Amino acid sequence: MEIIEVFRNKMESEGYKAYIIPTSDYHNSEYISDYFKARQFLSGFTGSQGTLLITKEFAYLWVDGRYFIQAEKQVNPNYIKIMKIGTPGTPTIEQFLNDYLKDNDVLGFDGRLMSTNLVKSITNTVKAGIVIKDDVDLVNSVWPDRPNLPFSLLYNLDLLFAGKDYQKKVEDLRIKISDAEANMHIITSLEDIAWLLNLRGNDISHTPVFLSYFILTQTEAILFVDKKKLNPEVKAYLKDNNIKVKDYFDFYEYIKTIGGKNILIDLNKANYRIYSSINQRNTIINKQNPTLLMKSIKNETEIRNIKLAHNRDGALVAKLMYYVKTSYDNKAQLSEISASDYIDKLRSETKGFVDLSFNTISAFADHGAMMHYSATPETNYKIDKPGFLLVDSGGHYLEGTTDITRTFGVGKINDEMKTNFTLVLKSMINLSKAVFLKGCNGQNLDILARGPIWNELMDYKCGTGHGVGYLLSVHEAPNGFRWQKVQERNDSAVFEPGMITTNEPGIYLENKYGIRIENEMLCVPKGQSEFGDFLAFETITFAPIDLDCIKVSLLTKEEKSWLNEYHEMVYKKTNKYLTKQEKDWLKIYTRKI
């Protein structure tokens, strides 16, 4: 019997008409540890986002455009229907529940896994007679070999890398708490806690954070964390900074004792169990965590370190390109997995390496059309015929976090492929050259990237770029590029100098190939005039863009000039990390066109 049928039987025995399983942990993290992968366990879908609704009769999986193709391939249509978010005729989960549920039907979910705003949206939409039970983890009863909660030791991020100490950060944060007319701030976001405390861990694969909650007032700071994760150095650090430590699982009992406070809390990040525990006895000030913007604006030390990390990382991507091209030309064994293993090994041997910043995407031919494809031994393509190999990869270093995509051509690329590759390149260059008035956000600028692709009546079903953390999440709000505002992505903030954002337009043709070119860009001041303050972007990623795939006749004089200057910098910044053979090869692949 399918596990989803086992779960449905459990639901019916407990009296539930419908049950929601989101992709989340207790902190609404984007990436989650194995313990929390209940949606994947029940559906078979391995994408990083998606919401599963199991009803008495059938199941439904809501996914966004990044995962339409992947979900169709992974999910059994006999049990689960794919709900493609944003497509005509697809209801939201709230609308679906309102149509489906009748008076006295019971809707269930684990309130620790559901964002407060989603639950409030559901309760505001469904009929008044619906019964909601938010205090049961039904998945646990059908998952006998469920992984354990993650465990990793915490470590200090030295000021040499962080650039700003905890005391200064918390001093600034307390001012913002006061400005919000609050006398208490509850932080549930793991990245915000790690950044504020200058501590890191490894509780989530490829995201160096640790399970915790943090409460801050004007006189007190309390960290809720598994005390066994604290080594003597970290214990001393917390004591020296007057941070009280309580056990991670004491948090929910502790917040039940809080009363009469004006609590600043981000209900986009805080789960519903937290909200329901504090709402009745306190005044809730629902605002974005101030630390979200604070950490997105990198300080001078972070910027200097990140640039160094990118120079070394770009050299690794050049090595990968050399490996792919020469292996194919020499008819050596080459596959999606061997390519990803190669770049992963290079990173692991690099100075300052902490972890990969996400699972490397190595996608050949039609696999490239799945934006977040992950090769397995069962799906692993050999690279033994002409085509595109798309490799999206990155690393966490003590000097910062990288995220870079290159699409390599192997063999003879046809004219259509060259045309589409060149369109993506034009799109990336357009956005790289942007000069804009301060006050613009990604919605204002996204057309610069999509324009050349939209001109050909094509599009890509994702944002053009996202913020990047410093040895934190590779996807960091609140900055990004997206032509539509997507509430849950929270990436429409006004650009500020110091923000780092990816620039990654693409073309994805199902059953054919995918193309993506991705650099990271630093927002910098451009100048002032009587019309206001102007900003621009400084590209900080340096790796060759495959000249074999470019249809030069489609590039303007200005675009060719940009690419030539960029490739000159690629060679200058990366050649010292390469062998003589690799340098000679790179000279050819960074030549002027």
C-alpha positions as CSV (number, residue, x, y, z in Angstrom):
1,M,0.0,0.0,0.0
2,E,1.3,3.5,-0.9
3,I,2.4,5.5,2.2
4,I,-0.1,8.2,1.3
5,E,-2.9,5.6,1.7
6,V,-1.5,4.6,5.1
7,F,-1.6,8.2,6.1
8,R,-5.1,8.7,4.8
9,N,-6.3,5.7,6.9
10,K,-4.7,7.3,9.9
11,M,-6.4,10.6,9.1
12,E,-9.8,8.9,8.9
13,S,-9.4,7.0,12.2
14,E,-8.5,10.4,13.9
15,G,-11.5,12.1,12.3
16,Y,-9.7,14.5,9.8
17,K,-11.2,15.4,6.5
18,A,-8.1,17.1,5.3
19,Y,-4.5,17.5,6.6
20,I,-1.7,19.9,5.5
21,I,1.9,19.0,5.3
22,P,4.1,22.0,4.4
23,T,7.8,22.0,3.5
24,S,9.0,23.5,6.7
25,D,10.7,23.1,10.1
26,Y,9.7,24.9,13.3
27,H,11.4,28.0,12.0
28,N,9.9,28.3,8.5
29,S,13.4,27.7,7.0
30,E,13.7,27.4,3.3
31,Y,15.9,24.4,3.5
32,I,15.2,21.8,6.2
33,S,16.9,18.9,7.9
34,D,15.9,15.3,7.2
35,Y,13.7,15.1,10.3
36,F,11.3,17.6,8.8
37,K,11.0,16.2,5.3
38,A,7.5,14.8,5.8
39,R,6.2,16.2,2.5
40,Q,8.9,14.5,0.6
41,F,8.4,11.2,2.6
42,L,4.7,11.2,1.7
43,S,4.7,12.5,-1.8
44,G,8.1,11.4,-3.3
45,F,8.7,15.0,-4.5
46,T,12.2,16.1,-3.6
47,G,12.0,19.9,-4.4
48,S,12.9,22.4,-1.7
49,Q,9.4,24.0,-1.7
50,G,5.8,22.7,-2.0
51,T,2.7,22.2,0.1
52,L,0.9,18.8,0.3
53,L,-2.8,18.6,1.1
54,I,-4.2,15.2,1.8
55,T,-8.0,14.8,1.8
56,K,-10.3,11.9,2.4
57,E,-10.4,11.2,-1.3
58,F,-7.2,12.4,-2.9
59,A,-4.0,14.4,-2.4
60,Y,-2.8,17.7,-3.9
61,L,0.7,19.2,-4.2
62,W,1.1,23.0,-4.7
63,V,4.4,23.9,-6.4
64,D,5.8,27.0,-8.0
65,G,7.2,27.3,-11.6
66,R,10.7,26.1,-10.6
67,Y,9.3,22.7,-10.0
68,F,6.5,22.1,-12.5
69,I,8.5,19.7,-14.6
70,Q,10.2,18.0,-11.7
71,A,7.0,17.4,-9.8
72,E,5.3,15.8,-12.8
73,K,8.2,13.4,-13.1
74,Q,8.4,12.5,-9.4
75,V,4.8,12.3,-8.2
76,N,2.4,9.4,-8.7
77,P,-0.6,10.9,-10.5
78,N,-2.8,8.0,-9.3
79,Y,-2.6,9.5,-5.8
80,I,-1.5,13.1,-6.1
81,K,-2.5,16.0,-8.4
82,I,0.0,18.7,-9.1
83,M,-1.3,22.2,-8.4
84,K,0.8,24.7,-10.5
85,I,0.9,27.9,-8.5
86,G,0.1,31.0,-10.6
87,T,-1.3,29.2,-13.6
88,P,-4.9,30.0,-14.8
89,G,-7.5,27.8,-13.2
90,T,-5.3,26.8,-10.2
91,P,-6.9,27.7,-6.9
92,T,-4.8,28.7,-3.9
93,I,-4.8,26.2,-1.1
94,E,-7.1,28.5,0.8
95,Q,-9.6,28.7,-2.0
96,F,-9.5,24.9,-2.5
97,L,-10.1,24.3,1.2
98,N,-13.1,26.7,1.2
99,D,-14.7,24.9,-1.7
100,Y,-13.9,21.4,-0.3
101,L,-14.7,21.6,3.4
102,K,-18.2,21.6,4.8
103,D,-19.5,22.6,8.3
104,N,-18.0,20.5,11.1
105,D,-15.3,19.0,8.8
106,V,-11.9,18.8,10.6
107,L,-8.8,20.4,9.0
108,G,-5.5,19.4,10.7
109,F,-1.9,20.3,10.7
110,D,1.1,20.6,13.0
111,G,1.0,24.3,14.1
112,R,4.8,24.3,14.7
113,L,5.3,23.8,11.0
114,M,2.8,26.3,9.6
115,S,3.6,30.0,9.2
116,T,1.2,32.2,11.2
117,N,0.3,34.2,8.1
118,L,-0.7,31.1,6.1
119,V,-2.9,29.8,9.0
120,K,-4.6,33.2,9.4
121,S,-5.2,33.3,5.6
122,I,-6.8,29.9,5.7
123,T,-9.0,30.7,8.8
124,N,-10.0,34.0,7.1
125,T,-11.0,32.2,3.9
126,V,-12.7,28.9,4.9
127,K,-16.3,28.7,6.2
128,A,-16.9,29.5,9.9
129,G,-18.1,26.0,10.7
130,I,-14.8,24.3,9.9
131,V,-13.0,22.8,12.8
132,I,-9.2,23.4,12.9
133,K,-6.9,21.2,15.0
134,D,-3.3,22.4,15.0
135,D,-1.7,20.4,17.7
136,V,-1.1,16.9,16.2
137,D,1.9,15.6,14.2
138,L,0.1,12.8,12.3
139,V,3.1,12.1,10.1
140,N,5.1,10.8,13.1
141,S,2.7,7.9,13.6
142,V,3.3,6.6,10.0
143,W,7.0,7.2,9.8
144,P,8.7,4.5,11.9
145,D,12.2,5.2,10.7
146,R,12.0,8.9,10.9
147,P,15.5,10.6,11.1
148,N,16.5,12.2,14.4
149,L,16.5,15.9,14.9
150,P,19.8,17.4,13.7
151,F,22.7,17.8,16.1
152,S,25.8,19.9,15.4
153,L,28.2,21.8,17.6
154,L,28.1,25.6,17.4
155,Y,31.2,27.6,16.6
156,N,32.1,31.3,16.7
157,L,32.5,33.3,13.5
158,D,35.6,35.4,14.3
159,L,35.4,39.2,13.9
160,L,38.0,38.8,11.1
161,F,35.1,37.4,9.0
162,A,32.0,38.8,10.6
163,G,33.3,42.4,10.6
164,K,30.9,43.5,13.4
165,D,30.7,42.1,16.9
166,Y,27.5,40.9,18.7
167,Q,27.5,43.8,21.2
168,K,27.3,46.4,18.4
169,K,24.7,44.4,16.4
170,V,22.5,44.0,19.5
171,E,22.9,47.7,20.4
172,D,21.6,48.6,16.9
173,L,18.8,46.0,17.1
174,R,17.6,47.4,20.5
175,I,17.2,50.8,18.9
176,K,15.0,49.3,16.2
177,I,12.9,47.4,18.8
178,S,12.3,50.7,20.6
179,D,11.5,52.5,17.3
180,A,8.8,49.8,16.7
181,E,7.3,50.7,20.1
182,A,8.1,47.2,21.4
183,N,9.7,46.1,24.6
184,M,10.4,42.5,23.5
185,H,11.5,40.9,20.3
186,I,11.1,37.2,19.6
187,I,13.4,35.9,16.7
188,T,12.6,32.5,15.3
189,S,14.5,32.7,12.0
190,L,17.7,30.6,12.2
191,E,19.7,32.8,9.9
192,D,18.8,35.9,11.8
193,I,19.9,34.3,15.1
194,A,23.1,33.0,13.7
195,W,24.0,36.4,12.1
196,L,23.1,38.4,15.3
197,L,25.2,36.2,17.6
198,N,28.1,35.6,15.2
199,L,27.6,31.9,15.7
200,R,27.3,29.1,13.1
201,G,26.3,25.4,13.2
202,N,25.4,22.6,10.8
203,D,21.9,21.6,11.7
204,I,20.7,22.0,8.1
205,S,22.6,20.6,5.3
206,H,24.4,23.4,3.3
207,T,23.0,26.1,5.6
208,P,25.3,26.7,8.6
209,V,22.7,27.4,11.2
210,F,21.5,25.7,14.4
211,L,18.0,25.1,15.8
212,S,17.3,27.8,18.3
213,Y,15.0,30.7,19.3
214,F,16.1,34.1,20.7
215,I,14.3,36.6,22.9
216,L,15.6,40.1,23.3
217,T,14.5,42.9,25.6
218,Q,16.3,46.1,26.5
219,T,17.9,44.4,29.4
220,E,17.9,40.7,28.7
221,A,18.9,38.2,26.0
222,I,17.8,34.5,26.1
223,L,19.0,31.8,23.6
224,F,17.0,28.6,23.5
225,V,19.2,25.9,22.2
226,D,20.2,22.3,22.9
227,K,22.9,22.9,25.5
228,K,24.8,19.8,24.4
229,K,25.7,21.7,21.3
230,L,27.7,24.3,23.2
231,N,31.5,23.6,23.6
232,P,33.4,25.4,26.3
233,E,34.5,28.2,24.0
234,V,30.9,29.0,22.9
235,K,29.6,28.7,26.5
236,A,32.2,31.3,27.6
237,Y,31.3,33.5,24.7
238,L,27.6,33.5,25.6
239,K,28.4,34.2,29.2
240,D,30.7,37.0,28.4
241,N,28.0,38.6,26.3
242,N,25.3,38.2,29.0
243,I,23.2,35.8,26.9
244,K,21.2,33.5,29.1
245,V,20.9,29.9,27.8
246,K,17.8,27.8,28.1
247,D,17.0,24.4,26.5
248,Y,15.6,24.4,23.0
249,F,12.4,22.6,24.0
250,D,11.7,24.9,27.0
251,F,10.8,27.7,24.5
252,Y,7.1,26.9,24.2
253,E,6.5,26.6,27.9
254,Y,8.5,29.8,28.5
255,I,6.5,31.9,26.0
256,K,3.2,30.8,27.7
257,T,4.4,32.8,30.8
258,I,4.9,36.0,28.9
259,G,2.2,38.6,29.5
260,G,1.7,42.3,29.1
261,K,4.4,42.8,26.5
262,N,4.5,44.6,23.2
263,I,6.2,41.9,21.2
264,L,7.9,42.6,17.9
265,I,7.7,39.4,15.9
266,D,7.7,38.5,12.2
267,L,4.6,36.4,11.6
268,N,5.9,35.4,8.1
269,K,8.6,33.5,10.0
270,A,7.0,32.6,13.3
271,N,5.0,29.5,13.4
272,Y,1.3,29.4,14.4
273,R,2.0,27.6,17.7
274,I,4.1,30.5,18.8
275,Y,1.5,33.1,17.8
276,S,-1.3,31.3,19.5
277,S,0.8,31.0,22.7
278,I,1.4,34.7,23.0
279,N,-1.4,36.4,21.2
280,Q,-4.0,36.5,24.0
281,R,-1.9,38.1,26.7
282,N,0.3,40.5,24.7
283,T,0.2,43.1,22.0
284,I,1.7,41.7,18.8
285,I,3.7,44.0,16.6
286,N,3.9,42.1,13.3
287,K,6.9,43.4,11.4
288,Q,9.7,42.0,9.4
289,N,12.7,41.1,11.6
290,P,15.0,44.2,11.6
291,T,17.9,41.8,11.3
292,L,16.7,40.7,7.9
293,L,17.7,44.1,6.4
294,M,20.6,44.6,8.7
295,K,22.3,41.3,7.6
296,S,21.5,41.9,3.9
297,I,23.7,45.0,3.8
298,K,27.2,43.6,4.0
299,N,29.8,45.5,5.9
300,E,33.2,46.4,4.5
301,T,34.9,43.4,6.0
302,E,32.3,41.0,4.6
303,I,32.5,42.6,1.2
304,R,36.3,42.4,1.1
305,N,36.2,38.7,2.2
306,I,33.4,37.8,-0.3
307,K,35.4,39.2,-3.2
308,L,38.3,37.0,-2.2
309,A,36.1,34.0,-1.9
310,H,34.7,34.7,-5.4
311,N,38.1,34.9,-7.0
312,R,39.0,31.5,-5.7
313,D,35.6,30.1,-6.5
314,G,35.6,31.4,-10.1
315,A,38.9,29.6,-10.6
316,L,37.3,26.4,-9.6
317,V,34.5,26.9,-12.1
318,A,37.2,27.6,-14.8
319,K,38.8,24.3,-13.8
320,L,35.5,22.5,-14.1
321,M,34.9,24.0,-17.6
322,Y,38.4,22.8,-18.6
323,Y,37.7,19.4,-17.2
324,V,34.3,19.1,-19.1
325,K,35.6,20.4,-22.4
326,T,38.8,18.3,-22.5
327,S,37.1,15.2,-21.2
328,Y,34.5,15.3,-23.9
329,D,37.1,16.1,-26.6
330,N,39.3,13.3,-25.5
331,K,36.3,10.9,-25.3
332,A,37.0,10.3,-21.6
333,Q,34.1,9.1,-19.4
334,L,32.0,12.1,-18.4
335,S,28.6,12.3,-16.8
336,E,26.4,14.6,-14.8
337,I,27.6,13.0,-11.5
338,S,31.3,13.0,-12.5
339,A,31.1,16.7,-13.3
340,S,29.3,17.6,-10.0
341,D,31.8,15.3,-8.0
342,Y,34.7,17.1,-9.7
343,I,33.6,20.6,-8.7
344,D,32.5,19.5,-5.2
345,K,35.9,17.9,-4.6
346,L,37.7,21.1,-5.8
347,R,35.7,23.2,-3.3
348,S,36.2,20.8,-0.4
349,E,40.0,21.2,-0.9
350,T,39.9,25.0,-1.0
351,K,41.2,27.3,1.7
352,G,38.5,28.4,4.1
353,F,35.9,25.9,2.8
354,V,33.0,25.1,5.3
355,D,30.4,23.4,3.1
356,L,28.7,23.5,-0.3
357,S,26.1,26.3,-0.3
358,F,23.5,23.8,-1.9
359,N,23.5,20.5,-3.6
360,T,25.3,21.0,-6.9
361,I,23.0,20.9,-9.9
362,S,24.7,19.2,-12.9
363,A,22.1,18.8,-15.7
364,F,22.8,17.7,-19.2
365,A,20.5,17.9,-22.2
366,D,16.8,17.8,-21.3
367,H,17.6,17.5,-17.6
368,G,18.7,21.2,-17.8
369,A,15.1,22.2,-18.4
370,M,14.3,21.2,-14.8
371,M,15.6,24.2,-12.9
372,H,16.4,22.3,-9.7
373,Y,17.3,18.9,-11.1
374,S,19.5,16.7,-8.9
375,A,21.3,13.8,-10.6
376,T,21.0,10.3,-9.1
377,P,22.6,7.0,-10.2
378,E,19.3,6.2,-11.8
379,T,18.9,9.4,-13.8
380,N,22.6,10.2,-14.4
381,Y,23.2,11.1,-18.0
382,K,26.5,10.2,-19.8
383,I,27.8,13.3,-21.6
384,D,28.8,11.6,-24.8
385,K,26.9,13.6,-27.4
386,P,26.6,17.3,-28.3
387,G,24.5,19.4,-25.9
388,F,24.4,21.8,-23.0
389,L,25.6,20.9,-19.5
390,L,24.2,23.3,-16.9
391,V,26.1,23.4,-13.6
392,D,24.7,25.5,-10.8
393,S,27.0,25.3,-7.7
394,G,28.4,27.2,-4.8
395,G,30.3,27.1,-1.6
396,H,30.3,28.4,1.9
397,Y,33.7,29.7,3.0
398,L,34.8,31.6,6.1
399,E,35.1,34.5,3.6
400,G,31.5,34.2,2.5
401,T,29.0,32.3,0.3
402,T,29.1,31.8,-3.5
403,D,26.4,30.8,-6.0
404,I,27.4,30.5,-9.7
405,T,25.9,28.9,-12.8
406,R,27.5,28.3,-16.1
407,T,26.2,26.4,-19.1
408,F,28.9,24.6,-21.1
409,G,28.5,23.5,-24.7
410,V,30.0,20.1,-25.6
411,G,30.3,19.0,-29.2
412,K,28.8,20.9,-32.0
413,I,26.0,23.2,-30.8
414,N,23.3,24.0,-33.3
415,D,22.1,27.4,-34.4
416,E,19.0,27.5,-32.2
417,M,21.0,26.6,-29.1
418,K,23.6,29.3,-29.9
419,T,20.8,31.8,-30.4
420,N,19.1,31.0,-27.1
421,F,22.4,31.0,-25.2
422,T,23.2,34.4,-26.6
423,L,19.7,35.7,-25.6
424,V,20.5,34.6,-22.0
425,L,23.9,36.3,-22.2
426,K,22.3,39.5,-23.5
427,S,19.8,39.4,-20.6
428,M,22.5,38.9,-18.0
429,I,24.6,41.7,-19.4
430,N,21.6,44.1,-19.5
431,L,21.0,43.7,-15.8
432,S,24.7,43.8,-15.0
433,K,24.9,47.3,-16.6
434,A,21.9,48.8,-14.8
435,V,22.2,52.3,-13.4
436,F,19.1,53.3,-11.4
437,L,17.7,55.8,-9.0
438,K,17.9,54.9,-5.3
439,G,14.5,53.6,-4.3
440,C,14.2,51.0,-7.0
441,N,13.6,47.4,-6.2
442,G,13.8,44.2,-8.2
443,Q,10.4,44.6,-9.8
444,N,11.6,47.9,-11.3
445,L,14.7,46.3,-12.8
446,D,13.6,42.8,-13.8
447,I,12.5,43.8,-17.3
448,L,16.2,44.5,-18.1
449,A,16.9,40.8,-17.8
450,R,13.7,39.5,-19.3
451,G,13.5,41.9,-22.1
452,P,15.7,40.1,-24.7
453,I,13.9,36.8,-23.8
454,W,10.4,38.3,-23.8
455,N,11.1,39.8,-27.2
456,E,11.2,36.3,-28.5
457,L,8.0,35.4,-26.7
458,M,9.7,33.2,-24.1
459,D,10.0,33.4,-20.4
460,Y,11.4,31.6,-17.4
461,K,9.1,30.6,-14.5
462,C,11.2,31.9,-11.6
463,G,12.8,35.1,-10.3
464,T,15.8,36.5,-12.0
465,G,17.9,36.6,-8.8
466,H,18.0,36.4,-5.0
467,G,20.0,37.8,-2.2
468,V,22.9,35.8,-0.9
469,G,23.9,35.5,2.8
470,Y,27.4,35.6,4.4
471,L,28.1,32.1,5.4
472,L,24.3,31.7,5.9
473,S,21.5,30.9,3.5
474,V,22.4,31.0,-0.2
475,H,18.9,32.4,-0.7
476,E,18.6,35.5,1.5
477,A,15.7,38.0,1.6
478,P,14.7,40.8,1.3
479,N,16.4,41.7,-2.0
480,G,15.9,40.0,-5.4
481,F,14.8,40.4,-9.0
482,R,11.2,39.4,-9.9
483,W,8.7,41.1,-12.2
484,Q,5.8,40.1,-9.9
485,K,5.6,40.5,-6.2
486,V,5.4,37.1,-4.6
487,Q,4.5,37.5,-0.9
488,E,6.1,34.4,0.4
489,R,9.4,35.1,-1.4
490,N,9.8,38.5,0.3
491,D,12.4,39.7,-2.2
492,S,11.0,43.1,-3.3
493,A,13.0,45.3,-0.9
494,V,14.5,48.6,-2.1
495,F,18.2,48.1,-3.1
496,E,20.8,49.4,-0.7
497,P,24.6,49.7,-1.2
498,G,26.1,46.5,0.3
499,M,23.4,44.1,-0.8
500,I,24.5,41.1,-2.9
501,T,22.1,39.7,-5.4
502,T,22.4,37.0,-8.1
503,N,21.7,37.8,-11.7
504,E,20.6,34.5,-13.4
505,P,18.2,34.7,-16.4
506,G,17.6,31.5,-18.3
507,I,15.8,29.7,-21.0
508,Y,14.3,26.2,-20.3
509,L,12.8,24.2,-23.0
510,E,11.1,21.0,-21.8
511,N,12.5,17.8,-23.3
512,K,15.3,19.8,-25.0
513,Y,17.7,21.7,-22.7
514,G,18.2,24.5,-20.2
515,I,20.4,27.5,-20.2
516,R,21.4,29.7,-17.2
517,I,24.2,32.1,-16.7
518,E,24.5,33.4,-13.1
519,N,26.8,35.9,-11.5
520,E,26.5,37.7,-8.1
521,M,26.4,41.4,-8.0
522,L,27.1,44.0,-5.3
523,C,24.9,47.0,-5.1
524,V,27.2,50.2,-5.1
525,P,26.7,54.0,-5.2
526,K,27.0,55.3,-8.7
527,G,26.8,59.1,-8.2
528,Q,24.6,62.0,-7.3
529,S,22.9,64.7,-9.4
530,E,20.2,67.2,-9.1
531,F,17.8,64.3,-9.9
532,G,18.9,62.2,-6.8
533,D,21.2,59.4,-5.7
534,F,22.0,56.8,-8.3
535,L,23.1,53.2,-7.7
536,A,24.6,50.4,-9.9
537,F,25.9,46.9,-9.6
538,E,29.4,45.6,-9.4
539,T,29.8,42.1,-10.7
540,I,31.8,40.0,-8.1
541,T,31.6,36.6,-9.8
542,F,34.5,35.8,-12.2
543,A,34.4,32.7,-14.3
544,P,34.5,32.2,-18.1
545,I,31.3,32.3,-20.2
546,D,31.5,29.7,-22.9
547,L,32.4,31.5,-26.1
548,D,31.7,28.3,-28.1
549,C,28.0,28.9,-27.4
550,I,27.7,32.5,-28.5
551,K,26.3,33.8,-31.7
552,V,28.4,36.9,-31.9
553,S,26.3,38.5,-34.6
554,L,23.5,38.9,-32.1
555,L,25.6,41.0,-29.7
556,T,25.7,44.8,-29.9
557,K,29.1,46.6,-29.8
558,E,28.4,47.5,-26.2
559,E,27.6,43.9,-25.2
560,K,30.8,42.7,-26.9
561,S,32.8,45.3,-25.0
562,W,31.2,44.3,-21.7
563,L,32.0,40.6,-22.3
564,N,35.6,41.4,-23.4
565,E,36.2,43.5,-20.3
566,Y,34.6,40.9,-18.1
567,H,36.7,38.1,-19.5
568,E,39.9,40.2,-19.1
569,M,39.0,40.4,-15.4
570,V,38.2,36.7,-15.2
571,Y,41.7,35.9,-16.4
572,K,43.3,38.5,-14.2
573,K,41.5,37.4,-11.0
574,T,41.7,33.6,-11.4
575,N,44.8,32.6,-13.4
576,K,47.0,32.4,-10.3
577,Y,44.9,29.5,-9.0
578,L,45.3,27.5,-12.2
579,T,47.9,25.1,-13.7
580,K,49.9,26.1,-16.7
581,Q,47.7,24.0,-19.0
582,E,44.6,25.5,-17.5
583,K,46.0,29.0,-17.9
584,D,46.8,28.5,-21.5
585,W,43.3,27.1,-22.1
586,L,41.7,30.0,-20.2
587,K,43.6,32.5,-22.4
588,I,41.7,31.1,-25.4
589,Y,38.3,31.1,-23.6
590,T,38.7,34.7,-22.4
591,R,39.9,36.0,-25.7
592,K,38.4,39.2,-27.2
593,I,35.5,38.7,-29.6
